[in-house]
């Protein structure tokens, strides 16, 4: 998993060029996320994926309604993420904000 200089998860909207454990899509060391958040169409190990093979995240601040493997999900099934909140703690080495959202960099 790529991390920015601030310790946030690196993300990109580019097409995946490879996959890591749990089928997490990567491109140049960054996790591939659906442009504009996307809509979950399939799940691998409980993680949401869009039809284009990218992970589905929500950065709008939608309410957290559940968890998979300690990672927050919204009612729409997207991973709850935040591009500005401070890193508060880690879940399995993944940076999380005080609100429980993934601490990600702005997708490039």
Residue frames as a rotation matrix with the C-alpha (Angstrom) as fourth column:
UNK 1
0.590 0.807 0.000 0.00
0.807 -0.590 0.000 0.00
0.000 0.000 -1.000 0.00
UNK 2
-0.299 -0.707 0.641 1.38
0.670 -0.634 -0.387 3.37
0.680 0.314 0.663 -0.94
UNK 3
0.422 0.368 -0.828 1.58
0.855 -0.465 0.229 6.12
-0.301 -0.805 -0.511 1.63
UNK 4
0.644 -0.182 0.743 2.07
0.272 -0.853 -0.445 9.83
0.715 0.489 -0.500 1.05
UNK 5
-0.435 -0.885 0.167 4.68
0.212 -0.281 -0.936 11.85
0.875 -0.372 0.309 2.93
UNK 6
-0.321 0.411 0.853 1.96
-0.826 -0.563 -0.040 12.70
0.464 -0.717 0.520 5.46
UNK 7
-0.907 -0.082 0.413 1.31
-0.302 0.809 -0.504 9.02
-0.293 -0.582 -0.759 6.20
UNK 8
0.093 0.994 -0.066 -2.02
-0.690 0.017 -0.724 8.96
-0.718 0.113 0.687 4.37
UNK 9
-0.004 0.000 1.000 -2.95
0.470 0.882 0.002 6.15
-0.882 0.470 -0.004 1.97
UNK 10
-0.734 -0.293 -0.612 -1.99
-0.389 -0.558 0.733 7.08
-0.557 0.776 0.296 -1.59
UNK 11
0.064 0.827 0.559 -4.92
0.404 0.491 -0.772 6.88
-0.912 0.275 -0.303 -4.03
UNK 12
-0.852 -0.269 -0.450 -5.43
-0.300 -0.453 0.839 7.29
-0.429 0.850 0.306 -7.75
UNK 13
0.281 0.960 -0.004 -8.36
-0.468 0.133 -0.873 7.16
-0.838 0.248 0.487 -10.16
UNK 14
-0.289 -0.491 -0.822 -6.10
-0.957 0.143 0.251 5.57
-0.005 0.859 -0.511 -12.82
UNK 15
0.672 0.494 -0.553 -6.85
-0.565 0.824 0.049 2.11
0.479 0.279 0.832 -14.14
UNK 16
0.658 -0.417 0.627 -5.33
-0.419 0.490 0.765 -0.74
-0.626 -0.765 0.147 -12.09
UNK 17
0.277 -0.645 -0.712 -2.07
-0.839 0.198 -0.506 -2.21
0.468 0.738 -0.486 -13.35
UNK 18
-0.603 -0.453 -0.657 -1.83
-0.066 0.849 -0.525 -4.91
0.795 -0.273 -0.541 -10.67
UNK 19
0.576 0.796 0.184 -3.41
-0.345 0.032 0.938 -6.35
0.741 -0.604 0.293 -7.56
UNK 20
-0.600 -0.688 0.409 -2.19
-0.638 0.104 -0.763 -6.89
0.482 -0.718 -0.501 -4.01
UNK 21
-0.928 0.270 -0.257 -3.59
0.365 0.803 -0.471 -9.20
0.079 -0.531 -0.844 -1.30
UNK 22
-0.282 0.934 -0.218 -7.42
0.461 -0.068 -0.885 -9.18
-0.842 -0.350 -0.411 -1.09
UNK 23
-0.009 0.235 0.972 -7.42
1.000 0.020 0.005 -8.13
-0.018 0.972 -0.236 -4.76
UNK 24
0.465 0.137 -0.875 -6.69
0.324 -0.946 0.024 -4.48
-0.824 -0.295 -0.484 -3.85
UNK 25
0.671 -0.146 0.727 -6.10
0.729 -0.048 -0.682 -2.70
0.135 0.988 0.074 -7.20
UNK 26
0.255 -0.700 -0.667 -2.86
0.376 -0.563 0.736 -0.73
-0.891 -0.438 0.120 -7.58
UNK 27
0.706 -0.253 0.662 -1.26
0.605 -0.271 -0.749 1.65
0.369 0.929 -0.038 -10.04
UNK 28
0.024 -0.829 0.559 2.20
0.076 -0.556 -0.827 3.13
0.997 0.063 0.049 -9.38
UNK 29
-0.782 -0.430 -0.451 1.98
0.404 0.202 -0.892 2.15
0.475 -0.880 0.016 -5.69
UNK 30
-0.789 0.576 0.214 -1.37
-0.604 -0.663 -0.442 3.87
-0.112 -0.478 0.871 -5.12
UNK 31
-0.596 0.691 0.410 -4.73
0.445 0.709 -0.547 2.20
-0.668 -0.143 -0.730 -4.45
UNK 32
-0.925 0.320 0.203 -7.10
0.079 -0.361 0.929 2.64
0.371 0.876 0.309 -7.39
UNK 33
-0.576 0.775 -0.260 -10.40
0.325 -0.075 -0.943 4.22
-0.750 -0.627 -0.208 -6.38
UNK 34
-0.082 0.660 0.747 -13.51
0.996 0.070 0.048 4.84
-0.021 0.748 -0.663 -8.45
UNK 35
-0.892 -0.205 0.402 -13.72
0.269 -0.957 0.107 8.42
0.363 0.204 0.909 -9.76
UNK 36
-0.422 0.754 0.504 -16.36
-0.622 -0.645 0.443 10.35
0.659 -0.127 0.741 -7.84
UNK 37
-0.323 0.242 0.915 -16.77
-0.861 0.327 -0.390 7.50
-0.394 -0.913 0.103 -5.36
UNK 38
-0.705 0.081 -0.705 -18.61
-0.457 0.708 0.538 5.07
0.543 0.701 -0.462 -7.63
UNK 39
0.333 0.853 0.401 -21.20
-0.940 0.270 0.207 2.49
0.069 -0.446 0.893 -6.68
UNK 40
-0.522 -0.537 0.662 -20.32
-0.608 0.779 0.152 -0.94
-0.598 -0.323 -0.734 -5.28
UNK 41
0.270 0.563 -0.781 -21.02
-0.933 0.354 -0.067 -3.67
0.238 0.747 0.621 -7.83
UNK 42
0.557 -0.156 -0.816 -19.03
0.138 0.986 -0.095 -6.51
0.819 -0.060 0.570 -6.27
UNK 43
0.661 -0.338 0.670 -17.16
-0.750 -0.301 0.589 -7.33
0.003 -0.892 -0.452 -3.08
UNK 44
0.323 -0.648 -0.689 -13.91
0.095 0.747 -0.658 -9.18
0.942 0.147 0.303 -2.44
UNK 45
-0.499 -0.458 -0.735 -13.11
0.723 0.248 -0.645 -10.08
0.478 -0.853 0.207 1.17
UNK 46
0.171 0.720 -0.673 -15.94
0.940 -0.323 -0.107 -7.69
-0.295 -0.614 -0.732 2.09
UNK 47
-0.494 -0.425 -0.758 -14.32
0.212 -0.905 0.369 -4.70
-0.843 0.022 0.537 0.36
UNK 48
0.525 0.851 0.006 -16.44
0.263 -0.155 -0.952 -2.79
-0.809 0.502 -0.305 -2.22
UNK 49
-0.684 -0.710 0.168 -15.47
0.337 -0.103 0.936 -2.56
-0.647 0.697 0.309 -5.89
UNK 50
0.078 0.643 -0.762 -16.96
-0.605 -0.577 -0.549 -0.57
-0.792 0.503 0.344 -8.77
UNK 51
0.872 0.340 0.351 -17.69
0.066 0.629 -0.774 -2.10
-0.484 0.699 0.527 -12.16
UNK 52
0.779 -0.613 -0.132 -14.33
-0.408 -0.335 -0.849 -0.70
0.476 0.716 -0.511 -13.37
UNK 53
0.464 -0.598 -0.654 -12.32
0.555 0.771 -0.312 -2.77
0.691 -0.218 0.689 -10.86
UNK 54
-0.523 -0.616 0.589 -11.47
-0.068 -0.659 -0.749 0.17
0.850 -0.432 0.303 -8.61
UNK 55
-0.633 0.268 -0.726 -12.32
0.771 0.301 -0.561 0.35
0.068 -0.915 -0.397 -4.90
UNK 56
0.135 0.770 0.624 -15.39
0.426 -0.614 0.665 2.36
0.895 0.176 -0.410 -3.89
UNK 57
-0.658 -0.363 -0.660 -14.78
0.752 -0.282 -0.596 5.09
0.030 -0.888 0.458 -1.30
UNK 58
0.519 0.784 0.340 -16.92
0.683 -0.619 0.387 7.87
0.514 0.031 -0.857 0.12
UNK 59
-0.625 -0.750 -0.216 -15.28
0.754 -0.507 -0.418 11.19
0.204 -0.424 0.882 1.03
UNK 60
-0.233 0.633 0.738 -18.54
0.109 -0.737 0.667 13.14
0.966 0.236 0.103 1.48
UNK 61
-0.841 -0.089 0.534 -18.79
-0.498 -0.262 -0.827 12.45
0.214 -0.961 0.176 5.21
UNK 62
0.101 0.913 -0.396 -21.72
-0.517 0.388 0.763 10.04
0.850 0.127 0.511 4.86
UNK 63
0.399 0.150 0.904 -22.66
-0.913 0.157 0.377 8.30
-0.086 -0.976 0.200 8.11
UNK 64
-0.712 -0.622 -0.327 -20.74
-0.594 0.781 -0.191 5.18
0.374 0.058 -0.925 9.07
UNK 65
0.301 0.940 0.161 -23.23
-0.932 0.254 0.259 2.33
0.203 -0.228 0.952 9.34
UNK 66
0.990 0.009 0.140 -21.01
-0.044 0.967 0.252 -0.74
-0.133 -0.256 0.958 9.66
UNK 67
0.177 -0.984 -0.008 -17.52
-0.890 -0.164 0.426 -2.20
-0.420 -0.069 -0.905 9.59
UNK 68
0.979 -0.067 -0.194 -15.65
-0.025 0.898 -0.439 -4.91
0.204 0.434 0.877 7.69
UNK 69
0.346 -0.902 -0.258 -12.33
0.822 0.424 -0.380 -6.01
0.452 -0.081 0.888 9.16
UNK 70
-0.026 -0.314 -0.949 -12.28
0.829 -0.537 0.156 -2.85
-0.559 -0.783 0.274 11.28
UNK 71
-0.952 -0.281 0.119 -12.78
0.293 -0.733 0.614 -0.56
-0.086 0.620 0.780 8.26
UNK 72
-0.421 0.827 -0.373 -15.82
-0.008 -0.415 -0.910 1.74
-0.907 -0.380 0.181 8.24
UNK 73
-0.777 0.300 0.553 -18.56
0.620 0.217 0.754 1.42
0.106 0.929 -0.355 5.62
UNK 74
-0.790 0.597 -0.142 -21.40
-0.570 -0.799 -0.190 3.76
-0.227 -0.069 0.971 4.66
UNK 75
0.006 0.896 0.445 -25.02
-0.290 0.427 -0.857 2.73
-0.957 -0.124 0.262 4.07
UNK 76
0.658 0.207 -0.724 -24.25
-0.734 -0.039 -0.678 2.69
-0.168 0.978 0.127 0.32
UNK 77
0.929 -0.305 0.208 -21.53
0.300 0.952 0.055 0.09
-0.215 0.011 0.977 0.95
UNK 78
0.563 -0.761 0.323 -18.55
0.027 -0.374 -0.927 2.38
0.826 0.531 -0.190 0.27
UNK 79
-0.021 -0.671 -0.742 -15.46
0.971 0.164 -0.176 2.56
0.240 -0.723 0.647 2.45
UNK 80
0.941 0.329 -0.085 -15.68
0.339 -0.887 0.314 5.73
0.028 -0.324 -0.945 4.55
UNK 81
-0.014 -0.993 0.115 -12.64
0.989 -0.031 -0.143 7.90
0.146 0.112 0.983 3.83
UNK 82
0.884 0.185 -0.430 -11.34
0.299 -0.929 0.216 11.38
-0.360 -0.319 -0.877 4.62
UNK 83
0.432 -0.743 0.512 -8.75
0.716 -0.063 -0.696 13.42
0.549 0.667 0.504 2.72
UNK 84
0.080 -0.382 0.921 -8.21
-0.182 -0.914 -0.364 16.09
0.980 -0.138 -0.143 5.41
UNK 85
0.883 0.341 0.323 -8.84
-0.360 0.052 0.931 14.62
0.301 -0.939 0.168 8.88
UNK 86
-0.018 -0.941 0.338 -5.82
-0.982 -0.047 -0.183 14.01
0.188 -0.336 -0.923 11.08
UNK 87
-0.033 -0.101 -0.994 -4.58
-0.070 0.993 -0.098 10.46
0.997 0.067 -0.040 11.56
UNK 88
0.352 0.302 0.886 -5.76
-0.874 -0.233 0.427 9.36
0.336 -0.924 0.182 14.99
UNK 89
0.081 -0.296 0.952 -4.94
-0.572 0.768 0.288 5.65
-0.816 -0.568 -0.107 15.11
UNK 90
-0.516 -0.331 -0.790 -4.24
-0.841 0.368 0.396 2.60
0.159 0.869 -0.469 12.95
UNK 91
0.504 0.616 0.605 -6.24
-0.583 0.760 -0.288 -0.53
-0.637 -0.208 0.742 12.16
UNK 92
0.662 -0.343 0.666 -4.00
0.508 0.859 -0.063 -3.34
-0.551 0.380 0.743 10.89
UNK 93
-0.379 -0.925 -0.016 -1.44
0.688 -0.294 0.664 -0.68
-0.619 0.241 0.748 9.91
UNK 94
-0.231 0.409 0.883 -4.01
0.821 -0.405 0.402 1.40
0.522 0.818 -0.242 8.02
UNK 95
-0.976 -0.183 -0.119 -4.26
0.218 -0.816 -0.536 5.08
0.001 -0.549 0.836 9.07
UNK 96
-0.090 0.995 -0.035 -7.67
0.875 0.096 0.474 6.03
0.475 0.012 -0.880 10.47
UNK 97
-0.499 0.012 0.866 -9.11
-0.165 -0.983 -0.082 9.42
0.850 -0.184 0.493 11.52
UNK 98
-0.954 0.170 0.246 -10.77
-0.251 -0.012 -0.968 10.08
-0.161 -0.985 0.054 14.88
UNK 99
-0.083 0.985 -0.152 -14.13
-0.938 -0.129 -0.321 9.68
-0.335 0.116 0.935 13.12
UNK 100
0.097 0.067 0.993 -13.15
-0.127 0.990 -0.054 6.14
-0.987 -0.120 0.104 12.04
UNK 101
0.945 0.286 -0.160 -12.56
-0.168 0.002 -0.986 6.93
-0.282 0.958 0.050 8.36
UNK 102
0.408 -0.826 0.389 -9.61
0.898 0.439 -0.009 5.85
-0.163 0.353 0.921 6.20
UNK 103
0.463 -0.363 -0.808 -7.04
-0.118 -0.929 0.350 8.65
-0.878 -0.067 -0.473 6.05
UNK 104
0.322 -0.277 0.905 -6.37
0.879 0.443 -0.177 8.91
-0.352 0.852 0.387 2.32
UNK 105
-0.690 -0.521 -0.502 -4.56
0.186 -0.798 0.573 11.35
-0.699 0.302 0.648 0.08
UNK 106
0.256 0.737 -0.626 -6.55
-0.554 -0.419 -0.719 13.18
-0.792 0.531 0.301 -2.56
UNK 107
0.439 -0.071 0.896 -6.79
0.535 0.821 -0.197 10.80
-0.721 0.566 0.399 -5.56
UNK 108
-0.197 -0.610 -0.768 -4.33
-0.442 -0.644 0.624 11.71
-0.875 0.462 -0.143 -8.34
